[in-house]
Amino acid sequence: MKYLKYKGYLGTIEFDLENNTLFGKLEYIRDLVTYEAKTIAELENEFKISIDLYLQDCKELNKNPDVPYKGVFNVRVNPELHRKIAELALEEDVTVNAFVNQALENEVSKHHVGS
């Protein structure tokens, strides 16, 4: 496992050899949420506690917690690829977004990435 996963959040697993400590932070959100421990089992537990505390703090502050994935991101492609995508989408009578979404789903399914 290269990362920790809990309630839709992903967290890093890093180490500090000097202090003999494991640590990490939540990825893909703007807020800073960190955790640390001495063992992997403790790190996994601290990771979950940190997320639960983050969500609790957000609720108490009447703030929407950051979510890692909103379903929107920008991708820069060269103009020729953009033209080809637009033409193929038109031929298939779908939007460019729908075409790209299907292409991404097809590529991801080849790699068997879990949910």
C-alpha positions as MATLAB code, in Angstrom:
seq = 'MKYLKYKGYLGTIEFDLENNTLFGKLEYIRDLVTYEAKTIAELENEFKISIDLYLQDCKELNKNPDVPYKGVFNVRVNPELHRKIAELALEEDVTVNAFVNQALENEVSKHHVGS';
ca = [
       0.000    0.000    0.000;
       1.442    3.354   -1.021;
      -1.243    5.460    0.602;
      -3.950    5.285    3.237;
      -7.642    5.476    2.348;
     -10.610    6.298    4.597;
     -13.996    7.946    3.983;
     -12.952    8.932    0.455;
      -9.749   10.647    1.594;
      -6.235    9.605    0.609;
      -3.234   10.120    2.840;
       0.490    9.822    2.330;
       2.841    7.493    4.174;
       6.240    9.080    4.771;
       9.055    8.555    7.236;
      11.677   10.524    9.105;
      14.719    8.317    9.736;
      16.298   10.888   12.026;
      13.349   10.838   14.424;
      12.235    7.260   13.682;
       8.738    8.550   12.942;
       6.100    7.829   10.325;
       3.923   10.725    9.197;
       1.601   11.844    6.452;
      -0.985   14.315    5.261;
      -4.235   14.240    3.356;
      -3.828   14.695   -0.376;
      -5.976   16.588   -2.883;
      -7.597   18.988   -0.417;
      -6.732   22.610    0.410;
      -6.915   22.217    4.200;
      -3.845   20.822    5.945;
      -4.569   17.620    7.866;
      -1.545   15.704    9.195;
      -0.868   12.653   11.360;
       2.163   10.839   12.760;
       3.059    7.661   14.641;
       5.831    5.161   15.353;
       4.319    2.080   13.654;
       2.244    1.453   10.544;
      -0.708    0.245   12.626;
      -0.545    3.401   14.752;
      -0.229    5.551   11.615;
      -3.354    3.988   10.112;
      -5.226    4.671   13.346;
      -3.961    8.273   13.586;
      -4.904    8.809    9.932;
      -8.501    7.776   10.633;
      -8.647    9.825   13.836;
      -7.335   12.881   11.967;
     -10.051   12.576    9.327;
     -12.784   12.093   11.915;
     -11.519   15.136   13.861;
     -11.286   17.180   10.658;
     -14.882   16.345    9.746;
     -16.024   17.064   13.315;
     -14.210   20.435   13.333;
     -15.772   21.373   10.001;
     -19.220   20.524   11.351;
     -18.648   22.577   14.520;
     -17.389   25.521   12.432;
     -20.345   25.168   10.055;
     -17.828   24.728    7.210;
     -18.080   22.336    4.317;
     -15.104   19.968    4.474;
     -12.860   19.895    1.441;
     -13.514   16.879   -0.730;
     -10.707   15.363   -2.774;
     -12.619   14.827   -5.990;
     -15.337   17.048   -7.362;
     -15.524   15.409  -10.795;
     -14.029   18.402  -12.605;
     -10.447   18.978  -13.723;
      -8.699   20.702  -16.617;
      -6.569   18.846  -19.108;
      -4.351   20.654  -21.598;
      -3.941   18.942  -24.960;
      -2.301   20.074  -28.161;
      -4.606   21.672  -30.758;
      -4.378   18.719  -33.162;
      -5.512   16.243  -30.502;
      -8.285   18.646  -29.479;
      -9.487   18.768  -33.114;
      -9.445   14.957  -33.410;
     -11.389   14.557  -30.167;
     -13.974   17.107  -31.287;
     -14.394   15.367  -34.656;
     -14.752   11.925  -33.087;
     -17.257   13.238  -30.545;
     -19.263   14.799  -33.363;
     -19.197   11.528  -35.323;
     -20.449    9.654  -32.254;
     -23.068   12.338  -31.561;
     -21.791   13.006  -28.040;
     -20.256   16.011  -26.337;
     -16.491   16.383  -26.089;
     -16.834   15.916  -22.317;
     -18.772   12.670  -22.765;
     -16.217   11.417  -25.294;
     -13.247   12.213  -23.044;
     -15.025   10.751  -20.004;
     -15.580    7.458  -21.859;
     -11.963    7.400  -23.069;
     -10.725    7.924  -19.510;
     -13.041    5.205  -18.159;
     -11.744    2.796  -20.808;
      -8.113    3.566  -19.968;
      -8.611    3.329  -16.199;
     -10.444   -0.006  -16.519;
      -7.371   -1.431  -18.290;
      -5.372   -0.782  -15.140;
      -7.954   -2.291  -12.760;
      -7.894    0.713  -10.446;
     -10.183   -0.008   -7.487;
     -12.847    2.298   -6.136;
];
